[in-house]
């Protein structure tokens, strides 16, 4: 879902919707109101579609990644190796609420 293409398509769909609505109702105010509602609904749909794609991708990545969490002794051994960076949180009680 390439955003510029989606927005251009949305503008085209809204223009077609506005023209059709104007021919059906004959009212500019009603056409503007209904087109605005249509635009909001399309944006909500786009947002939900993006959320779905992100959720789907994260679910697939979790399936592919190893779920093994290192044991504390393995973590300590990894920290002693040169070139390894500790991923443990810092022990700073004044920063913890």
N, CA, C and O atoms as a printed pandas DataFrame, in Angstrom:
     atom_number atom_name residue_name chain_id  residue_number  x_coord  y_coord  z_coord
0              1         N          UNK        A               1    0.838   -1.172    0.000
1              2        CA          UNK        A               1    0.000    0.000    0.000
2              3         C          UNK        A               1    0.888    1.242    0.000
3              4         O          UNK        A               1    1.194    1.795    1.057
4              5         N          UNK        A               2    1.286    1.662   -1.152
5              6        CA          UNK        A               2    2.132    2.834   -1.335
6              7         C          UNK        A               2    1.270    4.079   -1.129
7              8         O          UNK        A               2    0.313    4.298   -1.872
8              9         N          UNK        A               3    1.600    4.893   -0.129
9             10        CA          UNK        A               3    0.751    5.992    0.315
10            11         C          UNK        A               3    0.389    6.995   -0.796
11            12         O          UNK        A               3   -0.792    7.311   -0.942
12            13         N          UNK        A               4    1.344    7.507   -1.580
13            14        CA          UNK        A               4    0.939    8.473   -2.618
14            15         C          UNK        A               4   -0.061    7.897   -3.620
15            16         O          UNK        A               4   -0.971    8.597   -4.066
16            17         N          UNK        A               5    0.106    6.639   -3.968
17            18        CA          UNK        A               5   -0.827    6.009   -4.893
18            19         C          UNK        A               5   -2.209    5.870   -4.254
19            20         O          UNK        A               5   -3.231    6.068   -4.911
20            21         N          UNK        A               6   -2.224    5.528   -2.973
21            22        CA          UNK        A               6   -3.505    5.394   -2.271
22            23         C          UNK        A               6   -4.209    6.745   -2.193
23            24         O          UNK        A               6   -5.415    6.831   -2.424
24            25         N          UNK        A               7   -3.460    7.800   -1.870
25            26        CA          UNK        A               7   -4.081    9.123   -1.774
26            27         C          UNK        A               7   -4.576    9.620   -3.128
27            28         O          UNK        A               7   -5.642   10.231   -3.206
28            29         N          UNK        A               8   -3.825    9.371   -4.186
29            30        CA          UNK        A               8   -4.272    9.772   -5.520
30            31         C          UNK        A               8   -5.534    9.003   -5.909
31            32         O          UNK        A               8   -6.463    9.570   -6.483
32            33         N          UNK        A               9   -5.557    7.731   -5.598
33            34        CA          UNK        A               9   -6.752    6.927   -5.880
34            35         C          UNK        A               9   -7.933    7.414   -5.049
35            36         O          UNK        A               9   -9.069    7.451   -5.522
36            37         N          UNK        A              10   -7.648    7.786   -3.808
37            38        CA          UNK        A              10   -8.715    8.279   -2.942
38            39         C          UNK        A              10   -9.301    9.583   -3.482
39            40         O          UNK        A              10  -10.517    9.771   -3.465
40            41         N          UNK        A              11   -8.443   10.477   -3.959
41            42        CA          UNK        A              11   -8.929   11.735   -4.537
42            43         C          UNK        A              11   -9.800   11.448   -5.771
43            44         O          UNK        A              11  -10.847   12.069   -5.953
44            45         N          UNK        A              12   -9.365   10.518   -6.603
45            46        CA          UNK        A              12  -10.155   10.158   -7.777
46            47         C          UNK        A              12  -11.493    9.555   -7.402
47            48         O          UNK        A              12  -12.517    9.873   -8.007
48            49         N          UNK        A              13  -11.485    8.681   -6.401
49            50        CA          UNK        A              13  -12.736    8.069   -5.967
50            51         C          UNK        A              13  -13.664    9.104   -5.344
51            52         O          UNK        A              13  -14.877    9.060   -5.553
52            53         N          UNK        A              14  -13.094   10.041   -4.573
53            54        CA          UNK        A              14  -13.923   11.093   -3.975
54            55         C          UNK        A              14  -14.501   12.019   -5.041
55            56         O          UNK        A              14  -15.642   12.464   -4.921
56            57         N          UNK        A              15  -13.731   12.309   -6.071
57            58        CA          UNK        A              15  -14.242   13.148   -7.159
58            59         C          UNK        A              15  -15.392   12.449   -7.876
59            60         O          UNK        A              15  -16.417   13.070   -8.159
60            61         N          UNK        A              16  -15.228   11.167   -8.168
61            62        CA          UNK        A              16  -16.306   10.406   -8.819
62            63         C          UNK        A              16  -17.532   10.331   -7.910
63            64         O          UNK        A              16  -18.667   10.445   -8.373
64            65         N          UNK        A              17  -17.289   10.139   -6.614
65            66        CA          UNK        A              17  -18.395   10.092   -5.655
66            67         C          UNK        A              17  -19.124   11.430   -5.607
67            68         O          UNK        A              17  -20.354   11.478   -5.580
68            69         N          UNK        A              18  -18.344   12.528   -5.597
69            70        CA          UNK        A              18  -18.955   13.860   -5.532
70            71         C          UNK        A              18  -19.792   14.140   -6.777
71            72         O          UNK        A              18  -20.894   14.680   -6.671
72            73         N          UNK        A              19  -19.284   13.781   -7.950
73            74        CA          UNK        A              19  -20.030   14.008   -9.192
74            75         C          UNK        A              19  -21.327   13.195   -9.186
75            76         O          UNK        A              19  -22.395   13.709   -9.518
76            77         N          UNK        A              20  -21.218   11.934   -8.809
77            78        CA          UNK        A              20  -22.412   11.077   -8.786
78            79         C          UNK        A              20  -23.418   11.573   -7.756
79            80         O          UNK        A              20  -24.622   11.577   -8.012
80            81         N          UNK        A              21  -22.928   11.990   -6.594
81            82        CA          UNK        A              21  -23.824   12.487   -5.549
82            83         C          UNK        A              21  -24.511   13.768   -5.993
83            84         O          UNK        A              21  -25.698   13.961   -5.728
84            85         N          UNK        A              22  -23.776   14.643   -6.665
85            86        CA          UNK        A              22  -24.388   15.895   -7.134
86            87         C          UNK        A              22  -25.478   15.620   -8.170
87            88         O          UNK        A              22  -26.532   16.256   -8.151
88            89         N          UNK        A              23  -25.221   14.673   -9.074
89            90        CA          UNK        A              23  -26.243   14.355  -10.073
90            91         C          UNK        A              23  -27.467   13.699   -9.437
91            92         O          UNK        A              23  -28.586   13.874   -9.918
92            93         N          UNK        A              24  -27.256   12.946   -8.356
93            94        CA          UNK        A              24  -28.387   12.289   -7.689
94            95         C          UNK        A              24  -29.181   13.249   -6.810
95            96         O          UNK        A              24  -30.409   13.170   -6.762
96            97         N          UNK        A              25  -28.493   14.155   -6.111
97            98        CA          UNK        A              25  -29.190   15.035   -5.174
98            99         C          UNK        A              25  -29.458   16.428   -5.742
99           100         O          UNK        A              25  -30.477   17.040   -5.421
100          101         N          UNK        A              26  -28.563   16.929   -6.575
101          102        CA          UNK        A              26  -28.709   18.272   -7.113
102          103         C          UNK        A              26  -28.371   19.360   -6.112
103          104         O          UNK        A              26  -28.624   20.537   -6.369
104          105         N          UNK        A              27  -27.806   18.984   -4.977
105          106        CA          UNK        A              27  -27.501   19.948   -3.919
106          107         C          UNK        A              27  -25.997   19.970   -3.655
107          108         O          UNK        A              27  -25.390   18.930   -3.400
108          109         N          UNK        A              28  -25.401   21.164   -3.716
109          110        CA          UNK        A              28  -23.966   21.277   -3.430
110          111         C          UNK        A              28  -23.664   21.023   -1.956
111          112         O          UNK        A              28  -22.663   20.388   -1.626
112          113         N          UNK        A              29  -24.524   21.515   -1.072
113          114        CA          UNK        A              29  -24.302   21.325    0.364
114          115         C          UNK        A              29  -24.363   19.837    0.729
115          116         O          UNK        A              29  -23.505   19.335    1.455
116          117         N          UNK        A              30  -25.361   19.153    0.229
117          118        CA          UNK        A              30  -25.501   17.726    0.501
118          119         C          UNK        A              30  -24.324   16.945   -0.098
119          120         O          UNK        A              30  -23.820   16.006    0.518
120          121         N          UNK        A              31  -23.899   17.332   -1.282
121          122        CA          UNK        A              31  -22.768   16.679   -1.934
122          123         C          UNK        A              31  -21.499   16.870   -1.120
123          124         O          UNK        A              31  -20.749   15.916   -0.912
124          125         N          UNK        A              32  -21.248   18.090   -0.658
125          126        CA          UNK        A              32  -20.056   18.361    0.142
126          127         C          UNK        A              32  -20.081   17.568    1.446
127          128         O          UNK        A              32  -19.069   16.988    1.841
128          129         N          UNK        A              33  -21.228   17.541    2.110
129          130        CA          UNK        A              33  -21.369   16.825    3.374
130          131         C          UNK        A              33  -21.144   15.326    3.184
131          132         O          UNK        A              33  -20.392   14.711    3.940
132          133         N          UNK        A              34  -21.781   14.746    2.197
133          134        CA          UNK        A              34  -21.657   13.305    1.960
134          135         C          UNK        A              34  -20.246   12.936    1.488
135          136         O          UNK        A              34  -19.740   11.867    1.830
136          137         N          UNK        A              35  -19.617   13.803    0.715
137          138        CA          UNK        A              35  -18.248   13.550    0.264
138          139         C          UNK        A              35  -17.283   13.624    1.429
139          140         O          UNK        A              35  -16.333   12.845    1.488
140          141         N          UNK        A              36  -17.501   14.537    2.352
141          142        CA          UNK        A              36  -16.672   14.624    3.553
142          143         C          UNK        A              36  -16.801   13.356    4.396
143          144         O          UNK        A              36  -15.802   12.824    4.880
144          145         N          UNK        A              37  -18.023   12.879    4.569
145          146        CA          UNK        A              37  -18.238   11.630    5.306
146          147         C          UNK        A              37  -17.540   10.467    4.600
147          148         O          UNK        A              37  -16.922    9.624    5.249
148          149         N          UNK        A              38  -17.640   10.426    3.291
149          150        CA          UNK        A              38  -16.982    9.377    2.504
150          151         C          UNK        A              38  -15.461    9.441    2.678
151          152         O          UNK        A              38  -14.803    8.408    2.798
152          153         N          UNK        A              39  -14.909   10.657    2.691
153          154        CA          UNK        A              39  -13.462   10.816    2.862
154          155         C          UNK        A              39  -13.012   10.309    4.228
155          156         O          UNK        A              39  -11.981    9.645    4.336
156          157         N          UNK        A              40  -13.774   10.615    5.265
157          158        CA          UNK        A              40  -13.435   10.152    6.616
158          159         C          UNK        A              40  -13.496    8.625    6.677
159          160         O          UNK        A              40  -12.607    7.986    7.240
160          161         N          UNK        A              41  -14.537    8.051    6.100
161          162        CA          UNK        A              41  -14.658    6.589    6.095
162          163         C          UNK        A              41  -13.511    5.926    5.323
163          164         O          UNK        A              41  -13.020    4.868    5.718
164          165         N          UNK        A              42  -13.094    6.547    4.234
165          166        CA          UNK        A              42  -11.974    5.998    3.468
166          167         C          UNK        A              42  -10.672    6.083    4.269
167          168         O          UNK        A              42   -9.858    5.161    4.219
168          169         N          UNK        A              43  -10.468    7.164    4.997
169          170        CA          UNK        A              43   -9.271    7.298    5.825
170          171         C          UNK        A              43   -9.267    6.269    6.951
171          172         O          UNK        A              43   -8.228    5.686    7.260
172          173         N          UNK        A              44  -10.418    6.049    7.561
173          174        CA          UNK        A              44  -10.518    5.032    8.614
174          175         C          UNK        A              44  -10.211    3.663    8.025
175          176         O          UNK        A              44   -9.490    2.874    8.636
176          177         N          UNK        A              45  -10.743    3.377    6.863
177          178        CA          UNK        A              45  -10.464    2.096    6.209
178          179         C          UNK        A              45   -8.990    1.932    5.889
179          180         O          UNK        A              45   -8.436    0.848    6.068
180          181         N          UNK        A              46   -8.346    2.996    5.415
181          182        CA          UNK        A              46   -6.909    2.947    5.119
182          183         C          UNK        A              46   -6.117    2.703    6.390
183          184         O          UNK        A              46   -5.186    1.898    6.391
184          185         N          UNK        A              47   -6.470    3.383    7.470
185          186        CA          UNK        A              47   -5.786    3.215    8.745
186          187         C          UNK        A              47   -5.933    1.779    9.259
187          188         O          UNK        A              47   -4.960    1.176    9.712
188          189         N          UNK        A              48   -7.142    1.240    9.187
189          190        CA          UNK        A              48   -7.377   -0.140    9.626
190          191         C          UNK        A              48   -6.587   -1.122    8.760
191          192         O          UNK        A              48   -6.048   -2.102    9.273
192          193         N          UNK        A              49   -6.517   -0.869    7.463
193          194        CA          UNK        A              49   -5.753   -1.744    6.567
194          195         C          UNK        A              49   -4.270   -1.719    6.913
195          196         O          UNK        A              49   -3.622   -2.765    6.902
196          197         N          UNK        A              50   -3.721   -0.546    7.219
197          198        CA          UNK        A              50   -2.312   -0.449    7.608
198          199         C          UNK        A              50   -2.079   -1.175    8.927
199          200         O          UNK        A              50   -1.094   -1.900    9.065
200          201         N          UNK        A              51   -2.973   -0.992    9.897
201          202        CA          UNK        A              51   -2.843   -1.711   11.165
202          203         C          UNK        A              51   -2.872   -3.222   10.944
203          204         O          UNK        A              51   -2.105   -3.958   11.565
204          205         N          UNK        A              52   -3.750   -3.678   10.068
205          206        CA          UNK        A              52   -3.828   -5.108    9.776
206          207         C          UNK        A              52   -2.531   -5.613    9.156
207          208         O          UNK        A              52   -2.045   -6.682    9.527
208          209         N          UNK        A              53   -1.965   -4.859    8.215
209          210        CA          UNK        A              53   -0.712   -5.283    7.586
210          211         C          UNK        A              53    0.438   -5.323    8.582
211          212         O          UNK        A              53    1.264   -6.234    8.538
212          213         N          UNK        A              54    0.497   -4.352    9.471
213          214        CA          UNK        A              54    1.550   -4.345   10.501
214          215         C          UNK        A              54    1.362   -5.519   11.439
215          216         O          UNK        A              54    2.336   -6.188   11.785
216          217         N          UNK        A              55    0.126   -5.790   11.862
217          218        CA          UNK        A              55   -0.145   -6.916   12.751
218          219         C          UNK        A              55    0.222   -8.239   12.083
219          220         O          UNK        A              55    0.826   -9.111   12.707
220          221         N          UNK        A              56   -0.142   -8.378   10.828
221          222        CA          UNK        A              56    0.149   -9.607   10.083
222          223         C          UNK        A              56    1.662   -9.821    9.958
223          224         O          UNK        A              56    2.151  -10.934   10.150
224          225         N          UNK        A              57    2.394   -8.758    9.638
225          226        CA          UNK        A              57    3.846   -8.859    9.501
226          227         C          UNK        A              57    4.506   -9.196   10.832
227          228         O          UNK        A              57    5.426  -10.012   10.878
228          229         N          UNK        A              58    4.049   -8.578   11.908
229          230        CA          UNK        A              58    4.649   -8.872   13.211
230          231         C          UNK        A              58    4.360  -10.309   13.635
231          232         O          UNK        A              58    5.205  -10.961   14.247
232          233         N          UNK        A              59    3.175  -10.796   13.311
233          234        CA          UNK        A              59    2.840  -12.188   13.631
234          235         C          UNK        A              59    3.736  -13.156   12.852
235          236         O          UNK        A              59    4.195  -14.157   13.402
236          237         N          UNK        A              60    3.984  -12.858   11.575
237          238        CA          UNK        A              60    4.847  -13.717   10.764
238          239         C          UNK        A              60    6.287  -13.677   11.254
239          240         O          UNK        A              60    6.971  -14.700   11.252
240          241         N          UNK        A              61    6.752  -12.507   11.674
241          242        CA          UNK        A              61    8.121  -12.403   12.189
242          243         C          UNK        A              61    8.283  -13.150   13.495
243          244         O          UNK        A              61    9.324  -13.761   13.737
244          245         N          UNK        A              62    7.247  -13.108   14.354
245          246        CA          UNK        A              62    7.321  -13.855   15.602
246          247         C          UNK        A              62    7.380  -15.354   15.345
247          248         O          UNK        A              62    8.048  -16.081   16.081
248          249         N          UNK        A              63    6.694  -15.823   14.315
249          250        CA          UNK        A              63    6.735  -17.249   13.984
250          251         C          UNK        A              63    8.112  -17.667   13.495
251          252         O          UNK        A              63    8.562  -18.776   13.780
252          253         N          UNK        A              64    8.786  -16.787   12.759
253          254        CA          UNK        A              64   10.087  -17.119   12.197
254          255         C          UNK        A              64   11.237  -16.948   13.180
255          256         O          UNK        A              64   12.262  -17.618   13.054
256          257         N          UNK        A              65   11.083  -16.062   14.154
257          258        CA          UNK        A              65   12.181  -15.813   15.081
258          259         C          UNK        A              65   12.181  -16.862   16.186
259          260         O          UNK        A              65   11.127  -17.358   16.583
260          261         N          UNK        A              66   13.373  -17.195   16.678
261          262        CA          UNK        A              66   13.429  -18.170   17.778
262          263         C          UNK        A              66   12.842  -17.549   19.033
263          264         O          UNK        A              66   13.109  -16.390   19.350
264          265         N          UNK        A              67   12.042  -18.328   19.740
265          266        CA          UNK        A              67   11.382  -17.799   20.928
266          267         C          UNK        A              67   12.145  -18.137   22.202
267          268         O          UNK        A              67   11.648  -17.903   23.303
268          269         N          UNK        A              68   13.336  -18.681   22.061
269          270        CA          UNK        A              68   14.122  -19.056   23.226
270          271         C          UNK        A              68   14.695  -17.801   23.884
271          272         O          UNK        A              68   15.365  -16.993   23.241
272          273         N          UNK        A              69   14.422  -17.664   25.149
273          274        CA          UNK        A              69   14.950  -16.544   25.919
274          275         C          UNK        A              69   16.195  -17.045   26.646
275          276         O          UNK        A              69   16.129  -18.092   27.290
276          277         N          UNK        A              70   17.332  -16.342   26.570
277          278        CA          UNK        A              70   18.544  -16.831   27.213
278          279         C          UNK        A              70   18.408  -16.872   28.730
279          280         O          UNK        A              70   17.791  -16.002   29.344
280          281         N          UNK        A              71   19.000  -17.902   29.312
281          282        CA          UNK        A              71   19.015  -18.060   30.759
282          283         C          UNK        A              71   20.020  -17.065   31.319
283          284         O          UNK        A              71   20.917  -16.614   30.607
284          285         N          UNK        A              72   19.870  -16.720   32.601
285          286        CA          UNK        A              72   20.728  -15.702   33.216
286          287         C          UNK        A              72   22.206  -16.084   33.124
287          288         O          UNK        A              72   23.047  -15.210   32.911
288          289         N          UNK        A              73   22.541  -17.362   33.278
289          290        CA          UNK        A              73   23.954  -17.767   33.215
290          291         C          UNK        A              73   24.499  -17.609   31.795
291          292         O          UNK        A              73   25.663  -17.252   31.613
292          293         N          UNK        A              74   23.661  -17.875   30.786
293          294        CA          UNK        A              74   24.089  -17.679   29.402
294          295         C          UNK        A              74   24.281  -16.199   29.111
295          296         O          UNK        A              74   25.173  -15.821   28.351
296          297         N          UNK        A              75   23.437  -15.354   29.718
297          298        CA          UNK        A              75   23.581  -13.920   29.537
298          299         C          UNK        A              75   24.903  -13.447   30.133
299          300         O          UNK        A              75   25.598  -12.624   29.538
300          301         N          UNK        A              76   25.242  -13.960   31.284
301          302        CA          UNK        A              76   26.484  -13.559   31.939
302          303         C          UNK        A              76   27.685  -13.995   31.102
303          304         O          UNK        A              76   28.659  -13.252   30.991
304          305         N          UNK        A              77   27.629  -15.188   30.513
305          306        CA          UNK        A              77   28.721  -15.659   29.669
306          307         C          UNK        A              77   28.858  -14.801   28.423
307          308         O          UNK        A              77   29.971  -14.507   27.988
308          309         N          UNK        A              78   27.723  -14.394   27.844
309          310        CA          UNK        A              78   27.763  -13.554   26.647
310          311         C          UNK        A              78   28.357  -12.188   26.943
311          312         O          UNK        A              78   29.029  -11.602   26.095
312          313         N          UNK        A              79   28.109  -11.674   28.158
313          314        CA          UNK        A              79   28.606  -10.349   28.507
314          315         C          UNK        A              79   30.122  -10.332   28.649
315          316         O          UNK        A              79   30.757   -9.295   28.456
316          317         N          UNK        A              80   30.698  -11.477   28.985
317          318        CA          UNK        A              80   32.136  -11.543   29.192
318          319         C          UNK        A              80   32.904  -11.646   27.885
319          320         O          UNK        A              80   34.115  -11.424   27.862
320          321         N          UNK        A              81   32.235  -11.971   26.821
321          322        CA          UNK        A              81   32.900  -12.109   25.536
322          323         C          UNK        A              81   33.241  -10.725   24.989
323          324         O          UNK        A              81   32.448   -9.793   25.116
324          325         N          UNK        A              82   34.416  -10.591   24.382
325          326        CA          UNK        A              82   34.759   -9.278   23.822
326          327         C          UNK        A              82   33.856   -8.942   22.630
327          328         O          UNK        A              82   33.518   -9.813   21.828
328          329         N          UNK        A              83   33.479   -7.688   22.531
329          330        CA          UNK        A              83   32.648   -7.230   21.422
330          331         C          UNK        A              83   31.162   -7.381   21.664
331          332         O          UNK        A              83   30.358   -7.007   20.811
332          333         N          UNK        A              84   30.780   -7.922   22.809
333          334        CA          UNK        A              84   29.370   -8.084   23.131
334          335         C          UNK        A              84   28.886   -6.879   23.935
335          336         O          UNK        A              84   29.614   -6.348   24.774
336          337         N          UNK        A              85   27.670   -6.462   23.675
337          338        CA          UNK        A              85   27.079   -5.350   24.395
338          339         C          UNK        A              85   25.980   -5.898   25.284
339          340         O          UNK        A              85   25.146   -6.691   24.847
340          341         N          UNK        A              86   25.986   -5.469   26.532
341          342        CA          UNK        A              86   24.976   -5.929   27.475
342          343         C          UNK        A              86   23.623   -5.327   27.121
343          344         O          UNK        A              86   23.525   -4.136   26.824
344          345         N          UNK        A              87   22.592   -6.143   27.155
345          346        CA          UNK        A              87   21.241   -5.679   26.862
346          347         C          UNK        A              87   20.411   -5.581   28.136
347          348         O          UNK        A              87   19.208   -5.327   28.074
348          349         N          UNK        A              88   21.049   -5.782   29.297
349          350        CA          UNK        A              88   20.321   -5.695   30.563
350          351         C          UNK        A              88   20.020   -4.233   30.870
351          352         O          UNK        A              88   20.794   -3.346   30.510
352          353         N          UNK        A              89   18.882   -3.980   31.544
353          354        CA          UNK        A              89   18.608   -2.595   31.948
354          355         C          UNK        A              89   19.577   -2.171   33.033
355          356         O          UNK        A              89   20.062   -2.996   33.807
356          357         N          UNK        A              90   19.849   -0.909   33.080
357          358        CA          UNK        A              90   20.758   -0.391   34.090
358          359         C          UNK        A              90   20.087   -0.443   35.459
359          360         O          UNK        A              90   18.883   -0.216   35.579
360          361         N          UNK        A              91   20.868   -0.741   36.476
361          362        CA          UNK        A              91   20.344   -0.797   37.837
362          363         C          UNK        A              91   20.404    0.604   38.433
363          364         O          UNK        A              91   21.351    0.954   39.138
364          365         N          UNK        A              92   19.412    1.372   38.147
365          366        CA          UNK        A              92   19.337    2.735   38.669
366          367         C          UNK        A              92   17.974    2.907   39.350
367          368         O          UNK        A              92   16.991    3.258   38.697
368          369         N          UNK        A              93   17.919    2.664   40.641
369          370        CA          UNK        A              93   16.628    2.726   41.312
370          371         C          UNK        A              93   15.991    4.120   41.291
371          372         O          UNK        A              93   14.769    4.246   41.364
372          373         N          UNK        A              94   16.811    5.151   41.192
373          374        CA          UNK        A              94   16.234    6.493   41.185
374          375         C          UNK        A              94   15.490    6.801   39.874
375          376         O          UNK        A              94   14.717    7.757   39.816
376          377         N          UNK        A              95   15.718    5.994   38.817
377          378        CA          UNK        A              95   15.019    6.204   37.558
378          379         C          UNK        A              95   13.727    5.398   37.475
379          380         O          UNK        A              95   12.855    5.694   36.658
380          381         N          UNK        A              96   13.608    4.372   38.327
381          382        CA          UNK        A              96   12.410    3.538   38.316
382          383         C          UNK        A              96   11.351    4.153   39.209
383          384         O          UNK        A              96   11.643    4.469   40.363
384          385         N          UNK        A              97   10.141    4.336   38.725
385          386        CA          UNK        A              97    9.080    4.945   39.572
386          387         C          UNK        A              97    8.571    3.991   40.604
387          388         O          UNK        A              97    7.688    4.342   41.387
